[in-house]
Structures are given as structure tokens and as C-alpha cells.
Amino acid sequence: MNPPKIEPEVLQAILRKAYQEKENVEVGDQWQQEVMRRVRELGTLQPTPTFPEMLEQLVWQLAPVTCLLIFGLTVLFAVSDFTSGYEVFQLFMNGTEELTFALFAGL
């Protein structure tokens, strides 16, 4: 939780007033225990993750979705016979013809 933003002049006036009234402030016997209790309530600070750490988290979160997409597209292409209409893919699938540079160059 962030503290409210205070203008520098207002903050300076508050600090000046607190400094001038420091002699009139009464502190109880338990002030040290109360301060430590408040510190314990605040808890530990969480470190801010660096860019590589955030990127790593993103990659691991997207990995299952990516695997499912690859699997789904593979199944879709296998079932729909997507590659059979293309001559070059038929050459790879049949394996009987030898691919040469002349074939690709159209000679």
C-alpha cells in the first residue's frame, strides 16, 4: 500500500511542527514493543521480479497452450489430408521421386 502523496511544502511544515513539539511528546513504557509489533505486522517485502524472471514465468505459463496448439494442428492436418493436394508435399510423402534443384527451379 502506497502512502498518500504529500506536497513538499506541506511535508516540511508537518516535520517542522513535529520537531518543535518533540519535547512535549510523552512516550509510554511500551513504545519499543509497539514499534516492533507494527514492524512484524508489515511483514517481509516481496522482491520485484526482474525482466528475465517475468519472461520465464510467461514462457512457462504459455508452454501448455503451445503444446496443445501444436498437437491440435498436427491432428487437424493429418485428418483433413491438407498436404495431399500439393505436388511438392506429395513428392516428400511418396518418397519415390528424387528432388533435384532443377525441379525446384522449374527447369
C-alpha positions in Angstrom: 0.0 0.0 0.0 1.5 3.3 -1.0 1.3 6.3 1.3 -0.7 9.3 0.1 1.3 11.8 -1.9 2.0 15.0 0.1 3.4 18.2 -1.4 6.9 19.0 -0.2 5.8 22.3 1.5 3.1 20.5 3.5 5.5 17.7 4.5 8.1 20.3 5.5 5.6 22.1 7.7 4.5 18.8 9.3 8.1 17.8 10.1 8.9 21.3 11.4 5.9 21.2 13.8 6.8 17.7 14.9 10.4 18.7 15.6 9.3 21.8 17.6 6.9 19.8 19.7 9.3 16.9 20.4 9.9 18.0 24.0 6.2 17.9 24.8 5.6 14.3 23.4 5.0 11.7 26.1 6.1 8.2 25.2 4.8 5.2 27.2 6.8 2.4 28.6 5.8 0.0 25.9 6.8 2.1 22.8 9.6 -0.3 21.7 7.3 -3.3 21.8 4.6 -1.4 19.9 7.1 -0.4 17.2 8.3 -4.0 16.9 4.7 -5.3 16.8 4.0 -2.8 13.9 7.1 -3.9 12.1 6.0 -7.6 12.4 2.6 -6.7 11.1 4.1 -5.2 8.0 5.7 -8.5 7.0 8.5 -9.0 4.6 9.0 -7.1 1.4 8.5 -9.1 -1.7 11.4 -8.6 -4.2 10.4 -7.1 -7.5 11.0 -9.7 -10.3 13.5 -8.8 -13.0 12.6 -8.9 -16.7 14.2 -12.3 -17.3 12.3 -13.8 -14.3 9.0 -12.3 -15.6 9.8 -13.6 -19.1 10.5 -17.1 -17.7 7.1 -17.1 -15.9 5.4 -16.1 -19.1 7.1 -18.8 -21.1 6.1 -21.5 -18.6 2.6 -20.3 -18.5 2.3 -20.4 -22.3 4.0 -23.7 -22.7 1.0 -26.0 -22.1 -1.2 -23.9 -24.5 1.6 -24.0 -27.2 1.9 -27.8 -26.9 -1.9 -28.2 -27.2 -1.9 -25.9 -30.3 0.9 -27.9 -31.9 -0.9 -31.2 -31.1 -4.3 -29.9 -32.3 -2.9 -28.5 -35.6 -1.0 -31.8 -36.2 -4.1 -33.8 -35.7 -6.1 -31.4 -37.9 -3.7 -31.6 -40.8 -3.4 -35.3 -40.5 -7.2 -35.8 -40.5 -8.0 -33.2 -43.2 -5.4 -34.5 -45.6 -4.2 -30.9 -46.0 -0.9 -31.7 -47.7 -2.0 -34.2 -50.3 -3.1 -31.6 -52.8 0.3 -30.1 -53.2 2.8 -31.6 -55.6 5.9 -30.9 -53.5 4.4 -32.4 -50.4 3.3 -35.5 -52.4 6.9 -35.9 -53.5 8.0 -36.0 -49.9 5.2 -38.3 -48.9 5.7 -40.8 -51.7 9.5 -40.8 -51.4 9.9 -42.4 -54.9 10.9 -39.3 -56.8 14.2 -37.7 -56.3 14.1 -34.0 -55.6 16.6 -32.0 -57.6 17.4 -28.4 -57.9 16.1 -28.4 -61.5 12.7 -29.5 -60.2 12.5 -26.5 -57.8 13.9 -24.1 -60.4 11.2 -25.2 -62.9 13.7 -26.5 -65.5 
